[in-house]
Amino acid sequence: MSNSKTYLMATMAAIFWGANFNLARPVLAEMSPYVAGASRYVLAAAVMVLIAQMRKEATPLRHWQAYFTLGVVGVFGFNLFFFLGMETSSAINGALIMGLNPLLTAILGYLILGDKPSNRQLVAFPVGIAGVAIVVLGAGAQLKISVGDIYLLIATLNWALYNVLVKKMMPKNVSGIANTAGIMTVGAIALSIAACLHGDSVSLPGIHAGAALLMMSLGGGVLAYLFWNASISHLGPSKAAIFMNLVPVTTMIIAAFEHMPPTPAQLFGAFLIISAVTFSSVSLSKPG
């Protein structure tokens, strides 16, 4: 795969995920976080399995441990805490917290894969943390973090761990479609079990919420995961994670069109987060 195609796929995945933060609001207005997460990935997994069947690309059960781990971390863990967080947090806050993902990926990459962070990444990490702190505290006098923002921090940590584990565990001799189908199926089952155990009632959403859920399932689910998994396999977790800079940018642009522009604190936090990640990424392009 050419570099230009890989970069385009990583860009599209980040844009789809940026839109997810805006789409979550109408979905959560009619559905609980548990049911929303389960519904999103039951649909996404069904589509992925159908695509795999049409292409005659079966998901090999011998790799069940990899699919189980990646499905629990990257689909179940991320999406459960994403929807729990978005129940009370804002779309822009959620996307900006997610902006810390590249630096968290670099740290976990060192701890799990032994990929030593560059000096730039070590310098950038506290700057990125400061940016997130400004976002979640709202630059106010009171040092108080909302529960929604805490959930979104946990979701971001899950996604950073997923990025690293994809490099470590994703089966190399299986197509991206079959791998993604296996991962999504595990995640959909786990999310469905959590929704059942939580005891939330299930009802069909209205047209607005249903359309948003469908877009999250197909765009932010099927296409984004396919594009992202392919990008990580070619670029590596740290370099691919740089494209997560586009997530908060996309969210803020959509929020502005929805007449919900970012606050000064969010803009300043975004500047620090994106600057830190961009600064840390410069060393990734240098020959070793």
N, C-alpha and C positions, 0 to 999 in steps of 0.2 A: 504494500500500500504506500502511495506517495505521501510525502510530508504535508503537501497542501491539502490532500483529502483528509488526512488525520487531523490537521488543525481545524478544518471545516466541521468535522464530526464533533470534536471537543467543544467548538464554539456553539454549535446547535444544541448540544446537550446542556450546556450552561444556560443558554437562553430559555430553553424549555423549563429548566428548574427555577430560573428567576421568575417566570410567569406563574409557577406553582404557588408562590407565596401570595400572589394576588388572587388566584383562583380558590385558595383554601377558604377564604372568608365566606362566600355564599354557600359553600358546601357545609361548613360547620354551623351555619345559621339554621340548617335543617337536619343535620345528622350529628351523632356523637362522634368524638375523635376515634373511638374504637371501631365503630361501624363504618366511618368514612375511610379509615385505613384499610380495613378488610375489603370493602366494596371496591376500592380503587385497584387493589392488587389481585382480587379474584378475577376481575375483568381483564387486567393487564396480563396475568398469567394465562388465562384462557386464550387470549389472542396470540401470545407467544407460542403456546403449545400447538395451536392450530397452524401457525406459520411453519413451525418445525415439522409438523406432520405433512404439510403440503410440499415441503422441500425434501421430505424423506430423510430428515436429520434427527434421529432419535437421541434422546438424552441418556447416556450410558449410566446405569445404576451403580457401576463399580466406583464411580466418583461421588457417591452419595455424601461422604464426609465433607468434601469441598463444598458441595451445593448446600448442605445443611448449615455449615459455618457461615458461608457468604450470605445465604438467605436470611439467617437469623440476625446477623450483624447489619447487612446493607439494606435489607428490605424491611424486616420486622422491627429491628431496633431503631433504625433511622425514622421510618414512617410513623411508628407509634408515638415517639417523642416529638416528631414534627407536628402532628395533628394536635397532640396535647398542648404543645407550646403555642400553636397558632390560634388556639381557642381564646387566649387572653392577650397575646403579643400582637404587635402590628406587622404588616407585611414587610415594611422596610427594616424594622428591627431584626426580624427573622433572617432576612437576606444578608444583612450586614454581619450578624453573628456567624452566619455560614461563611462569610468572607475570610474568617480565620482558618478555614479548612486547609489551605495549602501549607501553612506553617505547622499546623498540627500533624498533617501528613508527613512532613519532613521529620518531625520529632519521633513519631511512631515508626517511621521507616528506619531510623537509626536504632531504635530499641528492638525492633523485630527482625529487620533485614540486615542490620549492620551498615546501612548507608549513612555515613557520617555527614551531619549537616555542615554546610559551608559556613565560613565566618559571617557572611552576609545574612544567612538564615538565622544565626544565633543573635545577631544584632537586631534583625527585623522582628523577631518573635516578641520581645517585650513591647515594641512599638505597636504591633498588631493587637496585643492584649490590652494596651492602653486605649486603642481605638474602640474595641469592643466594650470596655468599661465605660467609656463616655456615652456610647450608644445605649447601653442597658440602664445606666444611671440617669440618662437624660440631662446631664450636666447640671443637675439640681443640687441643692444643698444637702438633701437627705441621702444617706448611703443606703439605698433600698433597691434590691433587684426583684423584679416580678417573678412569680413562679413560672410563667410562660417563657420568659427569657432563660431561666435555668433549664427547662425542658429542651429548649432549642440548642443550648450549649451541649447538652447530652447527645442530642441528635447529630450535631456537628462532629462530636468526638466519635460517634458510631460511623459516620461517613468517612472520616479520616482513617479509621481502622479498616474499613471496607476497602479503601483505595490501596492500602498496603497489603491486605490479605489477598486481593485479586492478583497482585504480582506474585505472591508466594504460593497460592493454592489453585488458581484457575487452571483447569486441565488444558494442556497445550495441544493435544491431538484431537480436540473436539471443536466443532464450529462455534462461532460466537452466538448464533441463534440457539443452538441446542444448550449451550452453557447458560445463557440468559433465561431460557425456558425453565431449566432446572432450578436456578436460583430464585426466580419469581414464584415458582410453584411452592417451594418451601416457605418463602416469605408469606404468601397468600394463606397457606394453611395455618401458620403461626399466628397471623393477624386475626384469622377467623376464630381460632381457639380462644384468643384473648378477648375478642368481642363477645363470644358465648359465655365465657367465665365471668365477664363484667356484667352480663345480664341486660345489656341495652336492647331496646326494641328496634326492629328493622322495618322501615317503611320506604316506599318509593319517593325520591326527591322530586321537587317541582322542576319545571323546564329550565329555569336559570341555574339552579344548583346541579341538576342532572347534566346539563351541558358542560358546566365547569368540571364536574367529576369525570366526565368522559374525556375532556381535554387533558386532565391530569393523568388519567390512565394511559391514554394512547401516546400523547406527546411527552409528558413528563415521566411516563412509566416505560412503555415499550420502546419508543424511539430513543429516548434519552439514555436508558440503560444499555441498549445495543451500541449506540455511538460512544458512550463513555467507556464501556468495557474494551471496545476496539482501540480507543485512544490510549488507555492505560497500557495495553499489551504492546503498543508500539513506542510510546513516549516514556513509560515508567510512571509510577505514582506521583512523584514530586513535580515533574515537569507538566504532566497532565493537569495537576491540581491548580496550576497557574491560571488556567482558563476559568476557574471558579470566580475570578475577579468580575466576570461578566454577569454573575448571578445578581449581586446587589444593584448593578447598573441597570439591568433589565427591569428589576422590581421597581426601582425608583422612577424610571421612565413611565412604566404602566401606571404607577400610583399617581404621578403628576397628571396623566390624562384622565384619571378618575377623580381629579380635584383633591388629592391628598398628598401634596408635595412634602418632601422631607423637611424636618425641623433643622435649625442651625446645628444642634448637637449631633444629629444624624449625619449631616453633611460633613462636619468636622471629623466625626468618627470614621466615616467612609473614606475621607482623605487619608487618615492615618493607616487604616487597614489596607487600602489599595496601594498606597505608597510603600508600605512595609513588604507586601507580597511582591510588588514589582521590583523593588530593590533586591529582595532575596533571590529573585529569579534570574538576575543578570549572570550570576556565576554558573547557572545551569547550562548556559549556552556556550561557555568557554570550553575549549578542548582540555581534557584531563592530562 
